[in-house]
């Protein structure tokens, strides 16, 4: 998905990217390690904030999908490539 080794300039960005990738992944042990790393490094409030941010983004995307919101024409090609890469291409939209 993203190059988690790349520097984003966001404080603790690598840690946060690892958490996001673990949340959307299927490896429960990886998720447990990522949660613990945020807890140990940034504290419990930051873990709650990070989890809330991931959950909120996920909810917004699901609402948009459920409502049938279309991708702008200018982004169709990029969206198609992403769906293919993520094996989410279920046909025409």
C-alpha positions as CSV (number, residue, x, y, z in Angstrom):
1,X,0.0,0.0,0.0
2,X,2.4,2.7,1.2
3,X,6.1,2.6,1.7
4,X,6.2,2.5,5.4
5,X,10.0,3.0,5.3
6,X,9.6,6.4,3.7
7,X,9.7,9.5,5.9
8,X,6.4,11.5,5.8
9,X,7.5,14.3,8.0
10,X,4.7,13.5,10.3
11,X,5.9,13.0,13.9
12,X,5.9,9.2,14.6
13,X,4.7,8.7,11.0
14,X,6.3,5.3,10.6
15,X,4.6,4.1,13.8
16,X,1.2,5.4,12.6
17,X,1.5,4.0,9.1
18,X,2.4,0.6,10.7
19,X,-0.8,0.8,12.8
20,X,-3.0,1.7,9.8
21,X,-1.6,-1.1,7.7
22,X,-2.0,-3.5,10.7
23,X,-5.6,-2.4,11.2
24,X,-6.6,-3.0,7.5
25,X,-4.6,-6.2,7.4
26,X,-5.4,-9.6,8.6
27,X,-2.5,-10.3,11.0
28,X,-3.8,-10.1,14.5
29,X,-0.3,-10.4,16.0
30,X,0.9,-7.5,13.9
31,X,-2.1,-5.4,15.0
32,X,-1.3,-6.2,18.7
33,X,2.3,-5.2,18.2
34,X,1.3,-1.9,16.5
35,X,-1.2,-1.1,19.2
36,X,1.3,-1.7,21.9
37,X,4.0,0.3,20.1
38,X,1.7,3.3,19.9
39,X,0.6,2.9,23.6
40,X,4.2,2.6,24.7
41,X,5.6,5.4,22.6
42,X,2.7,7.9,22.5
43,X,0.5,6.9,25.3
44,X,-3.1,5.6,25.7
45,X,-4.8,8.8,24.5
46,X,-2.8,8.7,21.2
47,X,-3.8,5.1,20.7
48,X,-7.5,6.1,21.1
49,X,-7.0,9.0,18.7
50,X,-5.3,6.8,16.1
51,X,-7.9,4.1,16.3
52,X,-10.7,6.7,16.1
53,X,-9.1,8.3,13.0
54,X,-8.8,4.9,11.2
55,X,-12.4,4.0,12.2
56,X,-13.8,7.4,11.1
57,X,-12.1,7.3,7.7
58,X,-13.3,3.7,7.2
59,X,-16.9,4.8,8.1
60,X,-16.8,7.8,5.7
61,X,-15.7,5.6,2.8
62,X,-18.4,3.0,3.6
63,X,-21.1,5.7,3.7
64,X,-19.9,7.2,0.4
65,X,-19.8,3.7,-1.2
66,X,-23.3,2.9,0.2
67,X,-24.7,6.2,-1.1
68,X,-23.3,5.4,-4.6
69,X,-21.1,8.5,-4.7
70,X,-19.1,8.4,-7.9
71,X,-15.4,9.0,-8.3
72,X,-14.6,12.2,-10.3
73,X,-13.9,11.7,-14.0
74,X,-10.4,13.0,-13.4
75,X,-9.7,10.3,-10.9
76,X,-11.3,7.3,-12.6
77,X,-8.0,5.9,-14.0
78,X,-6.2,6.2,-10.7
79,X,-9.2,4.7,-8.8
80,X,-9.3,1.8,-11.3
81,X,-5.6,1.1,-10.8
82,X,-6.0,1.1,-7.1
83,X,-9.0,-1.2,-7.2
84,X,-7.1,-3.6,-9.4
85,X,-4.0,-3.5,-7.2
86,X,-6.1,-4.1,-4.1
87,X,-8.2,-6.8,-5.8
88,X,-11.3,-4.8,-5.3
89,X,-12.3,-4.4,-8.9
90,X,-15.8,-6.0,-9.0
91,X,-16.7,-4.6,-12.4
92,X,-18.0,-1.3,-13.7
93,X,-19.2,1.4,-11.4
